[in-house]
Amino acid sequence: MTKGRLEKRFGLLKKEGRKAFIPYIMCGDPTLEKTGRMVRLLEECGADAIELGVPFSDPLADGAVIQAAGQRALAAGVNLRVSMEFIKKLRDQTGLPLILMTYYNPIFRYGEEAFAKDAPACGVDGVIIPDLPVEEGLAISGEAARHGLDVIFLAAPTSGDDRLKKVARASRGFIYFVSITGITGAKLDVSDRLRASVEKLKKVSKKPVMVGFGISTPEEAATVSSIADGVVIGSAIVKAAGELPEARLREYLLALRAAIK
């Protein structure tokens, strides 16, 4: 099977001895034009892949910042289908791996098989579905794999050894470890339990382990990247993109990239 963009990117990072920087932004916040500019800026600032959130009316895992971004995107008429068409057009401008983060309901309404086929055809490399447990996601994961789409499952500090192994086996592209039990934007706590869980994942799988949720400063990014293969940063970037002028936003993103070693 041909290597996908995510596998190629992580292979390059491993060869160069670097850790991955994966920023998250909401697709269509506040417009698709702004999202396109943000993707280009993130690539210029050293992003290794980009998570694009799909706005949803009932985002159970999202904190206030990302919920507000989702509401702005919904008001702009963005949904799963629009997000995929946007990525299809964006492919002329970037070769970075692009990952959709969406709840299961939009995929269910779209149709699992149709989504697994259409998403990679539009240039989507991976998908994260935070409300889909690994036990219930094996069917869509298998269908997606046949079309070259990586389904990335989540593990958390509360995950026992058996669940960590299930997530490690089922995930493609990378394993996403949620650093906190709660919603996006909550305060980061780099505990011994987090370190131990990441170490366990690394022992049972050679797949890269990314850590996200609660990371906002270069110092926190540096700490997490010393444990994991890379860092996912969402709420802090969404907030900064809405509040900072571009020059200061660029400085912040470059500082995050420099801290992730």
N, C-alpha and C positions, 0 to 999 in steps of 0.2 A: 504493500500500500504506500502511495506517495506521502511523504511527510507534509503535514499542514504547516501553516504559518506559525502557530504556537510552538509546535515541536521544534521547528527550525530556529525560532528565536531563543528558546530555552537552551537548545544545543549550542548556539553561538555564545550565550551568556556563560554557560559552563566552561566552554573552551577558553573564554577570556577571563574567567575567574571573577565575574561580576554578578550582582544581584539585580533582580527585576524591579522596575518601577511601573506599576499599573494604576494610573489614575482613573477615577470614575467621574462621569458627568451625565446629566440627564438629557436624553435626546429631545430636542425641541425646546429647551429652556434658554431664553424665552422664545426663541425662534430657531428654525432649522439652519438658517444662515449663520446665526451666532454659534450654533453647535459646530458647524463646519469650520469656522474660524478657530474655535477652541481646540478642535482635533489637530489642526495644523500647528497651533501654538504648543500643544502638548508634545507633539512629535519633535518640534524644534528644541524643546526643553529636555529631551532625552527619554520620553516614555517608551517602554518596550512593548506595550499593548495598551489598549484603551477599553474600559468597560463603558458601555452606553446603556443607561437605564431606560426602560420602557415605562412611560407613565401609566399608572393604574389607580383606580378610584379607591381601592382599599389596601394600601401598602403596609401590611402588618409589621414588617421588619424595618421600616424606615422611620428615622427621627424627623424632627420638625423641619430641618433644613432641606432634606431630600423630599419630604412630603410637599413642601411649598414649591420646590422645583417641579415636581410632578404635576401639581395643580396648574402651574403656568404653562407647562407643555400640553396638558389636556385642553386648556383654553385655546391653545394654538392649533388644536385639531390633530395632535400627534397620537398615534396608537401603534400597535405591533406592526401592522402592515405598512404604515407610513414609515416607521423606523427602518424596516428592511429595505424599502425602496430608496430611502435616504442613503443607506450604506451602499447600495448598488451604485448610486451616482458618485458617492465618496471614493469609491475604489479607483477612480481615475486620478485621485489626488494623494493617496497614501497606500503604502504597502504594509503598514503596521497590522498586526493581528487585532481584530475588532470582536469584542465579546458583548453579547446582549445580556442584560440582567433583567429578567422579567418574572412576574408571578405566573403560576400555572394557568389561571383562568383565561388569560388571552391566548395561550397556546391551545387550550382545550377548545375554545371557540373557533380558533383558526383551523384546528385539526392536527393531531400529533404527527401523522404521517406526512401531511402536506407541509407542515412547518419544518420537519426534519429534512425534507427535500428542497423546499424553497429558500430557507435561510442561507445555506451554503451557496446556493446558486446566486444569491444576492451579494455574496462576499462576506457573510458572517462566519467567523472562525470557531466561536464557542458560545455556549449559553449557560448562564447560572440561573437556577430556579429556586429561590430561597425557601419556598413553602412546599417543595416536593421532596419528601423523604427518599433516601436511596432505595428502600425496599419497593417503593411505588414508581420509581423512575427507571427501572431496568428496561422496560419495553421501549420507551422513547429514546433511551440511551443507545440501545442496540440499533434501532432504526436510524438514528442520527449518525452513528459510526459508519453505517453503510454508505452514507452520502458525504462523509468527511467532516461532519460537524462534531465538535467536542462538547459533551455535556459534563459540566464541572459541578461536583457535589460539595456540600459544606459539612465540615466537622466543627465541633464546639468544645469548650472546656468541660462541658458536662458529658461528652461522648465517652462511653466506656471502650475498653480494648476491642471488643467484638465490632462495635460500630465503626471505630477508626479503621479497622481492617476492611469492612464493607465499603466504606467511602473510598479508601485507597484503591481497592480493586475496581470499583465502578467508575471513578473519575477518569476523564481523558483531558489532556492538555496540561492540567495541574490540579492539585488538591487545594481547596480554599478552606483555611482554618480561621474561624471567627474568634477573635481574640477576647471577646466579652460575651456574656449572656445578657442579651438585651437588644436594643435597636441601634441603628447607625447613629453616629454622632455622640454616643455615650463615652464616658471617660475611660481611657486606656489604663489597664492594670497588667503590667508585665509580671505575672506571677510565676512561681516555680511550677505550678500546674500547667500553665501555658507552655513553658519550656519543655516539660516532660512529655506533654501531648505531641508537640512537634517532633521531638526526638523519637517517639514511638512510631509516628507516621513515616519518618525517614528510615526506620529499621524495617518496616513492612513493605515499603514501596520505594522505587527509584524515581518516581514522578516528583516534579518540583512541588514544594509546599509554600503557598503564598499565605500571608497573614493580613487580615483586614479588620475593619471596624475600630473606631476610636483613635486612630492615628492622625495627628494634625500638625505636629511640629517636626522640623528636621531632626531634633534630638530623639524624639520618639521613633521616627523612621529609622534612624541609625541603630537604636536598640533592637528593634524588631528585625531588621535585616541581619543582625548578628546571630539571630536564632534561626531564621527561615531563609528560603531561597529568593524571597522578594516580598514586596509590600504593596498592598492595595490601599489607596487613600481616596475617600469619597466626599463625605460631608464638608471637610475643611476646604477642599478644592472648589466644590460647588459654592460654598459661602464666599470664598475669596474671589471667585469669578464674578460674583454679583456685586461685590463691594469695592474691589481694588481697581485702579487704573491699570491699563495693560502693562506698563513698565514695571510697576510694583508686583503685579501678578506674575510676570516673567521671572522676577527676582526670587519670589517665593518658590515657584516651581523648580527653578535651577538649584535652589538651596536644598529642596527635597531630593532631587536627583543626586546631588553631590553627597548627601548624607547616606544614601543607600549604596553601600559598597560591597 
